[in-house]
Amino acid sequence: MNDKRRAKLHDAQRMLQHALDAIEQVLDDERDALEGIPENMTERVERSEGAISHLEDAKSSVEDAVRQLESAVER
């Protein structure tokens, strides 16, 4: 891989890391918010738990993408 393509991949890694940081912040905020929802508000609890699940999946996917780019750059 030439330096120009490698630099583009490094840019993509930085963007993904920025996205990962944002996802982690929202995930932490949503977890904190969930703790404050009264148990009798079942629908809100379920929505929050669903959002947390999707955010965890997104986080995992972005982490995998970062690892894949790291592997591509190393080769």
C-alpha positions in Angstrom: 0.0 0.0 0.0 1.4 3.4 -0.9 1.7 6.3 1.5 -1.3 8.2 0.0 -3.7 5.3 0.5 -2.2 4.6 4.0 -2.8 8.3 4.9 -6.5 8.0 3.8 -6.9 5.0 6.0 -5.4 6.8 8.9 -7.9 9.7 8.3 -10.7 7.1 8.3 -9.4 5.6 11.6 -9.4 9.1 13.2 -13.0 9.7 12.0 -14.1 6.3 13.3 -12.3 6.9 16.7 -14.2 10.2 16.9 -17.5 8.4 16.2 -16.6 5.8 18.8 -16.0 8.5 21.4 -19.4 10.0 20.7 -21.1 6.6 20.8 -19.4 5.8 24.2 -20.5 9.2 25.6 -24.1 8.7 24.6 -24.1 5.1 25.8 -22.8 6.3 29.2 -25.4 9.0 29.3 -28.2 6.6 28.4 -27.1 4.1 31.0 -27.1 6.9 33.6 -30.5 8.0 32.5 -31.9 4.4 32.7 -30.9 4.2 36.3 -33.1 7.3 37.0 -36.2 6.0 35.3 -38.8 4.6 37.8 -39.5 0.9 37.4 -43.2 1.6 36.9 -42.4 3.4 33.6 -42.1 0.2 31.7 -42.3 1.6 28.2 -39.6 4.2 28.9 -37.4 1.6 30.5 -37.8 -0.7 27.5 -37.0 2.1 25.0 -33.9 3.0 26.9 -32.8 -0.6 27.1 -33.4 -1.0 23.4 -31.3 2.1 22.7 -28.5 0.9 24.9 -28.5 -2.5 23.1 -28.3 -0.8 19.7 -25.5 1.6 20.9 -23.5 -1.4 22.2 -23.9 -3.1 18.8 -22.8 0.1 17.1 -19.8 0.5 19.4 -18.8 -3.1 18.7 -19.1 -2.6 14.9 -17.0 0.6 15.0 -14.4 -1.0 17.1 -14.2 -3.9 14.6 -13.9 -1.4 11.7 -11.0 0.3 13.5 -9.3 -3.0 14.0 -9.8 -4.0 10.4 -8.3 -0.7 9.2 -5.3 -1.2 11.5 -4.7 -4.6 10.0 -5.0 -3.2 6.5 -2.5 -0.5 7.2 0.0 -2.9 8.7 0.1 -5.1 5.6 
